[in-house]
Amino acid sequence: MEAWVFDLDGVLVDSEPVWEEVRRAFVAGHGGTWQPDTQSRLMGMSTPEWASYLHELGVALPPGEIARQVVARMAERYREHVPLMPHAQETVRRLAGRHALGLASSSPRALIDVVLDAADLAGCFAATVSTEEVARGKPAPDGYLEAASRLGVEPRSCVAVEDSSNGLRSAHTAGMRVVAVPHPRYPPAPDALALASAVVRDLGSLTSDLFG
């Protein structure tokens, strides 16, 4: 494999609990109703997609304003503390020594930059893509295809590292080999997990020779 392409939320950063807390409170504070499947549906959506979805839940603000306020709250939380997943820094740095690394994230560009800078990992990635920068969010393959293009490699020569149902579907549809690192609190659906070529318990289990 020529390159590895990481997801951010739930893979490098334990951000899904933070996203859920921030967005759930925002919906409740603006007259909306959080549904039982809301968090699972939100995972992998691009910023315009999830902002529109929160508007559909009854938030009485335009989607653009919803996105602005929620992202601002997330950035504030990250400036206080970036909750890195176990082994995130050591694994990224280890793989960066042998392969080109990319990142394909559903987070907005502003949050990607805040996290990578705070974690001192920005220099490890040759290409980073926010789904703000492509036509469709996950589970569409756009973000992973763009990451491969920016890395200058074919998708079939990439390994994607994902945790969510939408992310697994996105990377698989892009034609990449996929490693699943399921989040214990937000596990992927069985049909999505079945798309992975390998499943590991944590990032420390990732090795550059996983696929030969």
FENDA-V538817 format. One line per field, one symbol per residue. phi: phi as a letter, one per 40 degrees, with the letter a starting at -180 (. if undefined). burial: + if it has 9 or more other C-alpha atoms within 8 Angstrom, else -. Layout:
phi: ???
burial: ???
This chain:
phi: .cabbccbcgbcbccdccdccccccccccbgcbccdbccccccgccdcccccccccchccbcdccdcdccccccccccccabcccdgccccccccccbbcbbbbbcccddcdcccccccfbdccbcabbbcccbcbcccccdcccccccccgbcdccbbbbbbcdcccccccccgccbbcbccccbcccdcccccccabbcaccccbcbdbg
burial: --++++++++++++++-+++-+++-+++-+++-+--------++++++++++-++-+++---+--++--++-+++-++---+-++-++--+++-++--+++++++++++-+++++++-+-++-+++++++++-+-++++++++++++++-+-+-+-++++++++++++++++++-++++++++---++---++-+++-++-+++-+-+----
